[in-house]
Amino acid sequence: MNKLHIGIDLGGTKIESVVLDSNNNILFRERIPTHSHLGSEHILNQINIIYNMATDSIKNQPHTLGIGTPGSISKDTQLLKNSNTLCLNGLPLKINIEKKLNKKLSIENDANCFTLAEATLGAGKDYICVFGVIMGTGCGGGFVFNKKLRTGPQHISGEWGHSTIDASGPECYCKKNGCIETYISGSGLEKIIANELNIKISSYDFLSKDKFNIKEQQILDDFYRYFGLALSNVINIIDPDIIIIGGGLSNHSGLYKNGKREIYKNIFSNVPTTPIIKNKLGDSAGVIGAAIIGI
């Protein structure tokens, strides 16, 4: 019998669902807005809507269900923590979703889902030790070894974005100062641009510019420098076989040239070789990973 797997990726701006068959072929895929500003109950209703769309597409056949979300579930309290969708922090999210959907499920950090998908089916499928990076609204990460997630006893494995890179830097939403996320995430870069140039421009549009004036070039150079320091620290600690970059900023080609050069400058090796590559599954990776972890 063909076993079906439903995955739901809960993002700050969109909620996506996918149905995979036993060969990981996509049978259904849909997105709807999260509308996170309307609160947690509205988000639960949106999850219910897209779940019903997925089950309708397979005529309610038996299936597993997995959900990827920013942040993670505390093993002690069973409450969501560290999510940049702030209205969900402190809630028993897994329990609430199971009640809403009347379905048992697995729930995992969205960056872990991304990394698992890329390590299993994507750019890292031929590697043993894979570190996945999401650079979007925030900076997340995941660690997969032998096709299995390493989440750690505190469920924070891979959270490179909340390592402090400058203790005197700006305050992060996690209440620490100078987190990597405040410098090289999309939202962090946009704040830097607004503060230093007094203009409002998306990080994507800024990085896509053909020409930069002196002040803009300094911001771009700092962006690459912090990117290099951050990922060289990861490499110096776990020495992964490959680093795979996802999220909206992963499409910026400069990461794989200028950014990679900054990484290699800071690796504790005279012959740095770690591949730094773009994801293969695109923005489907997170929701595919959610489907893979389902129960």
Protein Blocks (a to p, Z undefined) as FASTA:
>chain_A
ZZddddddddfkbccdddddfkopafbdcdddfklmnojklmmmmmmmmmmmmmmmnoop
acddddddehjddfklopaehiablklgopafklmmmmmnopacddddfklmmmmmmmmm
mmmlmpfbdcdddddfbccddddeehiacebjnopghilmlccfbfkbccdfkopahiak
lmmgmklmmmmmmmmnopacdfklmmmpmbdcfklmmmmmmmmmmmmmmmmmmmmmnopa
bdcdedjklmpmklmmmmmmmmmmmpccfbdcbdcdddfklmmlmmmmmmmmpZZ
